């Protein structure tokens, strides 16, 4: 994919994120970071290939803080009981905030937190429409790009220098089918 094509996909993703943020504008949470403790909630956002491109770009802009190590948040946030393996999101900053907030994936934007408050609930049908549009953007980025993967696995692949895992898999399958 050419850089201009990838940039067009990123622009479409960011426009979709603006719509999602507007739809959830009346929803808030107490910023407890509980949803960022995947081992505690049993939930982890899944990301598409194009979402990972945006995350990688934001992280690369912060060269001095490349894939920060999660801090021992339980020392700063005593109101939450500590779970042995909280699996804290690696994108959480030492002060308990999202270090990639502007690029956070769809799953982090939709307030699956039990502590959320809302003035008007986003209908399930509307959320499914957002997911469908995200998948369309991801497929235009990479034929397998809509196959969401757990965020921490995708981050690990990116840290090891894999292109989110999906682009290289697609290229490998294409070259095998030509043989």
N, C-alpha and C positions, 0 to 999 in steps of 0.2 A: 504494500500500500504506500502510495506517495505521501510525503509529509503534508501536502495541501489537502489530500483526501482525509488523512487522520485529523487534521485541524478542523475540517468541516464536521467530522463526527464529534469532536470535542465541543464545537460550538453548539451542535444539536443537543448534546448531553447537558451542557450548561443551561441552555434554554429550557429543557425539560426540568432540570433541578429548580430553576426559578419558578416554574409553574407549580411544582410539588411544594416548595417552600411557601408559596402563596396559599395553596390549598390547606396547608397545616399551620397557617399564621396564627390561628386562634388556639393552637395547642401548645402547651408548655409542660415542662417537667421541673422538678426541684434541683436539677443538675447534681444528682447524687453520684453519678457515674456508675450506678448499679448495672445499667444496660451494657456498659463497656467491660463488664466482668463476665465473660462468656461461660466460664466454668460455674459461676454462681447462678446465672439465669438459665443455663442449658440452651441458650440461643446464641447464634453468631450470624451476622449478616453474610450473605453470599454476594459476590461481586462478579460483574461481567468484565470482559476484556477491556472495553473502552473506559470503564470506571477505574480500572487499574492503571491505565495510561494517565488519566488525570491525577490519580494519587501519586504515581511516580514523578510526574512533573512538579507537583507541589513539594514533594519530599526533596527532589533534586535541587529546588530553589533554596532549600535550607541545608546546604552542603555540610554545615558544621553540626547538624543534628540528624544525620542520615540514619533512619530506622532506629529511633531511640529505644533504649531498654526500659521496660515498665518500672516505675519506682515502687517502693513498698508503700502503696497508697493507704494500707490499713493503719499506718502510723499517723497519717494526716486526717483520716476520715474515720474516727472511732465510732461514729453512729452506725456503721455497717458491720455486722459480724463477719469475721474473717473466715473464709473457706480455705481449706488446705491448698487446693489448686484452683484459684480463681480465674486463671487464664485471662489476665487483664489485656485489653487491646494494646498492642505495641505502639499504637499511634497516640496513646494518652500521654500527655506531658507530665512532668514532675508535679505540677500544681493541680493535677486532676482534670485538666481540660483537653479537648480534642486538638491535637496539633495540626490536623488537616481539615479543620472544620469546614472551610469553604469547598473542599473536595470530598467530604464524607460521602460514602455510598448511599444509594437509595434506602437500604435497610436501616441506616442510621438516621435517616430523615423522617421516618414514618412513625416514630414514637410508639414502639411496641412495649414500652415501659408501663408497668402497672401503676406507677405513681403519676402518670400524666394527668393533666387537667385540660379540658377543652370546652370551648363555647359552642362549637358546631363540629360534629364528627364527620370525618371524610368517609363517604360511603365505600363499601367494599368494591363495588363496581367501578368507582372512580380510581381506587388504588390499583385494581387489575388493569385498567386502561393505561395507567402510568407504567406499570410493569411491562405491558405489551409494547409500548413505545420505546422503553429502554431496550428491550430485546431486539427490536427492529434496528435501532441505532447500533447495538453491539454486533449484529449480523452484518451490517454494512461495513463495520470495522474489520471483522474476522468471521468467516463462515461458521466457526464454532464459538464465537464470542458471546453468544447468549446463554451458554451453559455456565450458570453461576457456580462459583467455587467458594468455599469458606474463606473469609477475608484473611485469616492468619496464614492459611496455606498459600494463597495468592501472594501475600507479602513475603513469605519465605522464598517462594520461587523468584520473585523480583529481586530480593536481596542476593540470591545466588546467581543473578545475572540472566535468568530466564525471562523471556519476553512475556511475562504473565502466564507462561505455560501454554496458552492456547494458540498463539500465532505459530510457534515452532511445531506444535503437534499437527496443525493444519498443513504446514509445509512438508512435514515428514510423511504424512499420509498421501499428499499429492505426489511426492517423488516416488513412493512405493508403488502407487497405482500406475505410474508411467513405465515401470520396469517390466 
